[in-house]
Amino acid sequence: MKNKKTIKLNNQPLTVEDVVSIGRDRAKIKPTQLALDKIQDNWDAIAEMLDRGDVMYGLNTGIGGFGNVLLSKEKAGDLSTRMLKAHSAGWGDIVDEEIARSTLFLRTALFAKGYSGVRPKLFNTFIEMLNKGVTPTFYNKGSVGTSGDLAPLSQMGLVAIGEGKAFYKSKIMSGKAAMKKASIPLIKLAYREGLAIMNGTQYMSAVASFNVFDVEKLIKQTEVICSMNIEVLNCVESAYSALYNDAKGYRGQSQVAANLRQLLAKSEIMEQEKINVQNAYSLRSVPQVVGAAREALNYIRRVTETEINAVADNPLFFTKEKVCLTGANFHGAPIGYTQDLLKIIVTDLGNIMERQTNNLMDPACSGDLPAFLVKSAGLDSGLMISQYTQAALISENKVLASPCSVDTIPVSANQEDHVSMATIAARQAGEIIKNTQAILAIQLLAVCQAYEFRKPLKPSPVFEAVYKLVRSVSPAITQDRAFYEDIDKVVPLIKNAKVLEVAEAVIGKLK
C-alpha cells in the first residue's frame, strides 16, 4: 500500500485494506453524485415524516432512558448538540491518529449509504476533514460496544462543531483551531445529526480492521520464522509433506505445509542426518496450529468486512418507504465474537513460538546447541532472560485473551440491558498483537544466533536473506550485552513486515 489512492464513496464494498489505507497511507476520499443524491433524498424524506407528525427516536425524542420524552422540532437541533457533548464522556489514552482517521472515514462511509438522516453538509464536512488532515482526537475507553461506540464517536464529532481537539500536521490542538487552519467551516448540527454521528460500530470496526490486516502479516512471518527454527534444528521433514498434511483435509494446514516446504528448500542443514525420528509438538504441529489460525482469520476477515459495510446505525430512515425503523444495528456482537477469537489465535501463536525458542536454548531439546546459545556458559547468560520476556508477554496475552463478549453490564436505566463489550475485545486484540510481535522478534534473535553454531553449512536462501536482515541491526552474540537494544531493533522488522518482504523477495508470494 505504498501508492496513495482515492477511495470513492459510492456504496461499493469496502475492504480491510481500504480502512488501513485511509489511516496509514492517508488515502483521499471522493464522494460520488449518487451518494450525495441518496443523502439529500433521505434528508428530504425525514422532513416529510416530521411534517406529518411522526415520532422518531433520537430525532424528536430523547435517547436511551429518555427515549419516551417528546421534543418539538425547534428543540431537536439543540438536542443534537447537547447529546454530542454529554456523550463525550470517555476516558483513557488518545487513540492513535491512524485509527482515529479510519474511524471518521467509516462513519462518513456509512452516511453515503443514505439511511442515517444527515444533511450533505455534514457528510461533506467529514470528507473535508479527512482530505485536509483534520483528525479528531478521542479516548480509547468508555464504549461498551452497544449502542455502538457512543463515547468515542461523540468525542470525535465535537471537532466539526468547533469543540474537542484534533490532530493537524502532527500536532494536537483545539478542534476550532484545526478547522480554521484547514479552512473548513464549522457546522451547526440539525435535528437527528447528533445521534447520527455517534450511534454505530465504527471505532471497534476500525480497530478490528487494523488487527486483521496486521495478523495476516504476522501469520506469514510466523511461518517464515518457524521454518528457520525447523531448519536450524534439522527437523524430520515428513511432518511438512504434502502427502501427510493433505490427508487431514484442511486448506489452511495444506497452505502452511506448502509454504514451509518452499521456505526450507535448498538447505544444506536439512540434508544432514536426522537425530530424531520425530520432533516436539511445537515443531511438527506448525501446519496444524498455524493452519487453524489461518482458517479462523479468514472467518474473522469476512465478519469484519461485513461490519465495515453494514448499516450500523439506529434509527434507520428509509427514503422510498418514508418510514423510520428502530432496532439494534449498532450492536457489536459480530465484532466482539470475532475479536475474542482473534485474541485466542494470536495468543496461541505466541505460545508455540516460545516453545520453539525453548527448543533452541535447552540442550536437552536441541541436542548439540550450547545452553542459551552462548559459548562461555556461566560467564555469559546469552538469551536466557530474553526468553523470560517471552514468558512474561505470553502470560499477559493469556489474561487478555479471556473473552469480553461473554460479559455485559446493563446501562441507561436498563433500557440498554445487553451490551457487547466488542470495543474492549478489539483493543485487547491489538495489545496481544503488539506483544506477539515482540515474542516473534525474540525468537528471530534466537534462531539467527543458533545458526552461528551451524556454520559453515549453508541455510536455505530464505533463511540466509532473513539472517542478513537481522544481522544488519543486531550482530552475532559473542558475549553478553544489553539485549533490550537488540529486541528494540528487531521488533520493527516484524511490525513493519520486513521479514515477510525479504522472504517473498526470494521465493515469491507465500500462499
Protein Blocks (a to p, Z undefined) as FASTA:
>chain_A
ZZccddddehiacdfklmmmmmmnopacdddfklmmmmmmmmmmmmmmmmnopacehklg
cehjllmpccdfklmmmmmmmmmmmmmmcgcjdddfklmmmmmmmmmmmmmnopnopafk
lmmmmmmmmmnopacdddfbhieoiahjlklmmmmmmmmnopajddeehiacdfklmmmm
nopacddddehklmmmmnccklmmmmmmmmmmmmmmmmmmmmmmmmmmmmmnopafklmg
fklmmmnopaklmmmmmmmmmmmgoiaklmpccfbfbdcfklmmmmmmmmmmmmmmmmmm
mmmmmmmmpccddddddfklopadddjklbcklmmmmmmmmmmmmmmmmmmmmmmmmmmm
mmklnopacehhiabghjagbjmlmmmmmmmmmmmmmmmmpcfklgccdeehhlamccfk
lmmmmmmmmmmmmmmmmmmmmmmmmmmmmmmmmpcbdcdfklmmmmmmmmmmoccdfbdc
dfklmmmmmmmmmmnommmmmmmmmnopaZZ
